[in-house]
Amino acid sequence: MADMQAGIGPFLGVFLQQRGWQTGPIGTVMTAGGIAGMAMTVPAGAFIDHTPHKRWVVVITGICTVLASFLLLWSQSFAVVAGSQVATAIAGAAIGPAVAGITLGVVRQRGFNAQNGRNQAWNHAGNMVGAGLSGWLGWRFGMPAIFFLAAAFGVLAIASVLSIPERAIDHRAARGLEHHDQAQANGQAEGFRELLRHKPLMILAAALACFHLGNGAMLPLYGMAVVGMGKGDPAMFTATTVMVAQAVMIVASLVAMKLAQGRGYWLVLLVSFAALPLRGVLAGTFIEHWGVWPVQALDGIGAGLQSVAVPGLIACLLDGTGRVNVGQGAVMTVQGVGASLSPAIGGWLAQMLGYHATFLILGGFALVSLALWIGFAATLRPACAVGDRRP
């Protein structure tokens, strides 16, 4: 699913830059996609909670993502690119909760932390291999080859999802009702009510929003900065940025699984938030080809830890509500506010102030995340223990 969930992903900025786009408009179309995805996360989560056809959600949205990416080969007009990003984001908003729901339905609450950790390790491995192949194909045959690789991965992902027997998925367990009566609440708005009812969930969402406000633009901007200065091949350097981060994420996700089991999710997320300010300082100081190693290693630490801790914590907090996937969507919505604004803010900052200052500013946003997480530690630490449940 590496290329299926996000289309050409981090290669988009370099692809458009090669065709004469400036950083500001590139950030704007990325933000348009982010806003569309953000708007769809709660409805998607609600649908995942209710549907017994979770596998087909992954199949259909994956196909739509690949087709939307191919639109970029047909035209690079602003309308087509923006439309493609909106379609990709909407499809991607459903795939994440669907996979989390399938996982919870197969292994139940007791096995979710461990299986989600393994899922994320394999997910990051797939992204690393996909990025490496994309970089080589882009260097050897040109950037359009990356689109065809995404389509090939899509076919393999669909075959993999359909190989999961439908009867293996307990759809009550998939929404957090394994040992509970049917939840009374229903509908899209319940996701936000659940979010407002749980103080730890609200703090988590706010901290993630601030983190992603700085993190979202870092990878594409660093790639554009180095390539724009003539210090790296467009396809190969972009692939390297992804591969370094994903390689670290493999290890980070496995460490997060073990650390959460022993120390709880609070410490895991604290370390993830602390990685971004340091990453911003390094990116703003060293815009060099070799800078991809420390800059993207820190990205791997932050994103790898969160890929395990965030779904696991939400599943624990909302166990028994029947709203686990709506809760996932609600947190993703608030988090998406930061992620969707980040490319536009970063793109225009880079155009006005230059790359060095932009990376420092983006890294600074995570200091708010750290302040929230440490300031509310007394509330968060008990809630973040693996196995705790809040009705």
C-alpha positions, 0 to 999 in steps of 0.5 A, a space after each residue: 500500500 506504500 504508493 497506493 495511499 498517497 499517490 506519488 507523495 513526496 515526488 509531487 513537489 519536485 515533479 511540479 518544480 521541474 515543470 516551472 511551478 513556484 514553491 507557493 503554488 505547489 504548497 497551495 495545491 498540497 494544502 487543498 488536498 489536505 483540507 479535503 482529506 481533513 473534511 472526510 476523516 470523520 465521515 470515513 471513520 463513521 462509515 468504517 465503524 458501520 460497514 461490514 465491507 472494510 476490505 472493499 473500502 481499501 480496494 475502491 479508494 486505492 484504485 481512485 488514488 492511482 487514477 487521480 495520480 495519473 491525471 498529473 501526467 495528462 495535465 499540469 494545469 492548476 485545476 487538474 493538479 488541485 483536483 488530483 490532490 483533492 481526490 487523492 486526499 479523500 481516498 487516503 482519508 478512508 484507507 487509514 481508518 479502514 486498515 486500523 479497523 480491519 486490524 482491530 477486528 482481526 486481533 481484538 483490543 488485546 492484540 492491537 498494540 503489538 499487531 499495529 506495531 508490526 503493521 507499521 514496521 511493514 508499512 514503512 518497509 514498503 514505503 522504503 522499497 517503493 521510494 527506492 524503486 521510484 528514485 531509480 526508475 525516475 533517474 533511469 526512465 524519467 519521473 513519469 515512470 513513478 506513476 506506473 510503479 504506483 499503479 503496480 503497487 496498487 494491484 498488489 495491495 488490492 490482491 493482498 487485502 482481498 486475501 484476508 477472509 471476510 469471516 476473520 474480521 469481527 466487525 463489533 471488535 473493529 469498532 471497540 465493542 468486543 465486550 460491550 453492548 451496542 453503542 447508542 450514539 450514531 452518525 458523523 457528529 458523534 466523532 466530535 462529541 467523543 473528542 470533546 468528552 475526552 480531555 486526553 483525546 482533545 490534548 492529543 489532537 491539539 498537540 498533533 495539530 501543532 506538530 504537523 503544522 511544522 512537520 507537513 512541509 518539511 520533507 517536500 521543502 527540503 527536497 526542493 531546497 537541495 534540488 533547487 540549489 543543484 545539489 542532487 538529482 531530482 528523483 534520486 534525492 527525493 527517493 533518498 529523503 523518503 528511504 532514510 526516514 522510512 528505514 528509521 521508521 521501521 525501527 522506531 515503530 517496533 521500539 514504540 510497540 515495546 516502549 508503549 507496552 512497558 512505559 505507556 504511550 505518553 513517553 513515546 509521544 513525548 519523544 516524537 514531539 521533541 524530534 521536530 524542533 531539532 530537525 528544523 534546526 538541522 534542516 535550516 543549518 545544513 541544506 546539503 545533499 548529505 543533510 538528508 541523513 540527520 534531517 530525515 532520520 529525525 523525521 523517521 523517529 517522530 513519524 515512526 513513534 506516532 504511527 504506533 502510539 496514536 492509533 493505539 492510544 485512541 483505541 484504548 481511550 474509546 474502547 467500549 464506545 463503538 466509536 473507535 474509528 470515528 475517534 480516529 477520524 476526529 483526531 485525524 481531522 484536528 491533526 489535519 488542520 495543521 498538516 493541511 496548512 503546513 505546505 501553504 505556510 511553508 511554501 510561501 515562507 520559503 518564497 518570501 524568507 528563504 529556506 533557512 528561516 522557513 525550516 527554523 520556523 516550522 520546527 518551532 511549531 512543535 515546541 507548542 506540542 511539547 508544552 501541551 504534552 508536558 503541561 498536562 502530563 498529570 492528566 495524560 500519563 494515566 490515560 496513556 497506559 496501555 490497557 487503560 479504557 475510558 468509557 
